[in-house]
Amino acid sequence: MRSIRPSFTTRGHRGRRRGPAPVPAAVLLVSALVLTATACDSGDAEAGGDSNASQAADDGAGRIRVPEHLKDKLKEHGIDLDAWKNGAWKNWDKDDWLREAQDYVNPIIEDLWDPDRMRDAEEPDQGVDEGDLADDQGVTDPEPRPVQARAVPPAYRDSAPTAGKVFFDSPEGTMVCSATVVQDPAHPGKSNMVWTAGHCVHAGKEGGWYRNIAFVPSYNDAGLSGADLEKAGKKDVAPHGVWWGDWAQTSAQWIEQGGATGGDGAAYDFAVIHVTPEKGGDGRSLEETVGAALPVDFAAPSADRLKSVTAIGYPAAPPYDGQKLHQCEDEPGRLSLSASDPTMYRIGCTMTGGSSGGGWVAAGSDGKPALVSNTSIGPVTAGWLAGPRLGDEAKGVYDAVSGKFAGR
């Protein structure tokens, strides 16, 4: 979850800020994922995969073999696969940080995401308060009362099978988001698509794509304590395995306007990731593996006509530790950060950083449960969350990712 703050105060960024950008069509973006921070050392992980891992093959030893023509593509961007797996991905020099859609690559590094590395991922720095929020920009309802987040009962694979965590690396270290398994219209019942926040794939206007993006459905399925997780095996932490992002898309507005903190680009802060199993899997899709996938409603009612929304995620900033799944249910209100951008949903909720990207579920236009938003921003003091209302831009992102893998 990003805090409300003008982007010129963002740590590690220059002081300029851009005015509102025009609203272009969504662009196809190959991605990564985002949210919290703690630098962790990687182990001696084996390399594998490529930016289109569906074309990779298993070498018989559980690793992913990269076809030669895809290795050549990596080298076109100055990326040597052997050097990458041995730590070259840690080079975040801005001149070399891939930013454009067509440039991103995300090779699988097998076993990089071990239980310790996943457990130690934390939330980013947050040093702002609600005083940074403009008094009145468009239609904004009174601030909602805080709703205490409730722990989701384990086993999560039964109580919330579509929920999980997204892990990735950024210049600040190892980071984490929440995410949701969603349906794929091109592959009914066999989706490999995950919904999260735009800032969980790209740094926005001052940066590029994050690296080593992976999704772990039903993370810590049994709801173990932090102390017990230190002794837990990978099967306890990742019961359905680790799924690497081999393709993704966010909005053009997020790339042009988004920031690490603050409300810039928040109305377009959504993303879809296509995933593939780290170790080749058993032939089943992500949806088949977890047993469920949510539909996405791009025509959900406006906030004043929605009676209830449930936000779910893994809050990591105190008083939470990021290891257990929580949820909040509230009647949404409206939040407008800019009169030129779509009005967002806002609910009372005490979840903190780490819950970013987590799904918001409500009765969709057909009356059935559907994903209608995702956690984007909230104040540093917690108490409420806001997420984008999903419309044509979001549908364009979703359809593009689905369409890319249609027929495969």
Order of alpha helices (4+ residues) and beta strands (2+ residues): beta-beta-beta-beta-alpha-alpha-beta-alpha-beta-alpha-beta-beta-beta-beta-alpha-alpha-beta-alpha-beta-alpha-beta-beta-beta-beta-beta-beta-beta-beta-alpha
